[in-house]
């Protein structure tokens, strides 16, 4: 396997360049189609003098969790913080996820999918039978899917005894990635359809996906069909309803190192605007307030000019939400794994994903013990009015340790993260005074 990985290292730049390149059959905007007006960026976020300074001089902003109240309420209902209809209960029941080792996780990144008639999978196109094998091997090795945004905001919950895994997908929306049947379910002949069916058969594997869309280039269907945008909007809305969340992969899939800085902003904002237009077109404006602001870099390439980097990092979505994170990609031979957001080496602007080829799956299966599993500790009959009280939660954890009901470790409880040991219980995320 080592020889195969070494060979891939040399081919990586070529594969990424050729396989991710926009098809000549697609309708792509030319440079003359790009308006001179761009989305406004705060003046104090840009320093024109940086155009002659090294890239290391760019000041990265403080990350923004960007978690909407609607998303948090939905997550809390799933995790027993309130009753099934969302109404508060008199006494709360919380389940803490406890990490006895420092948690970390891999992120796999898929692109397109091909039917079983294809001869083999590539780094950019996975055969559906191979995808099914990937999922089964990962599941058998103890992995379960979690939400990208949950992890970024410090929600480290995972099913007991399972290892966290994030799956992302770039270059949405091709219909081999997601197509809905007449009944409104994902078609099993699409990649997300295979993932959905697998999650229904294995509930503890879960169904959480981060989908990075290039809406001006990777077309969902033949534009000659008058209802294709409705079908696309319905597919996107289905994803939001079921945990497959759409994020920003730039409108024309540009080489960010080869376009003018103002075109970077245009590509991001045009993609955001079209996403909202599609949701409005199918009557799902209710989703728009919960939309997030996370980028996946086309070709995993940053702008070369510091002013371009600053414009990218200063980007706010149409609702005014600051940028939350930036995703990159590489092969397993150069993989880095994502630590929790309180860790010193956590960097939301350089989150590395692993291209989901056979080598990556082999590595994650053969080295699964590198990624800790979690245990659960239950807290019952909690005063519901004090669940947001950090000191109250710390006291409950302290009592559980004293009684021997729960182990020492890192606790994810009530949207907060604590360290707990015989020497004390301390809040570590968010920081005191934070969210």
Secondary structure, 3 states (H helix, E strand, C coil): CHHHHHHHHHHHHHHHHHHCCCCCCCCCCCHHHCCCCCCCCCHHHCCHHHHHCCHHHCCCCCCCCCCCHHHHHHHHHHCCCCCCCCCCCCEEEEEEEEECCCCEEEEEEECEEECCCCCCCCCCEEEHHHHHHHHHHHHHCCEEECCHHHHHCCCCCCCCCCEEEEEEEEEECCCCCCCECCCCCECCCCHHHHHHHHHHHCCCCCCCEEEEECCCCCCCCCCCCCCHHHHHHHHHHHHHHHCEEEEECCCCCCCCCCCCHHHHHHHHHHHHHHHHHHHHHCCCHHHHHHCCCEEECHHHCCCCCHHHHHHHHCCECCCCCECCEEEEEECHHHCCCEECCCCCCCCCCCEEEEECCHHHHHHHHHCHHHCCCCEEEEEEEEEHHHCCCHHHHHHHHHHHHHCCCCCCEEEEECCEEEEEECCEEEEEECCCCCC
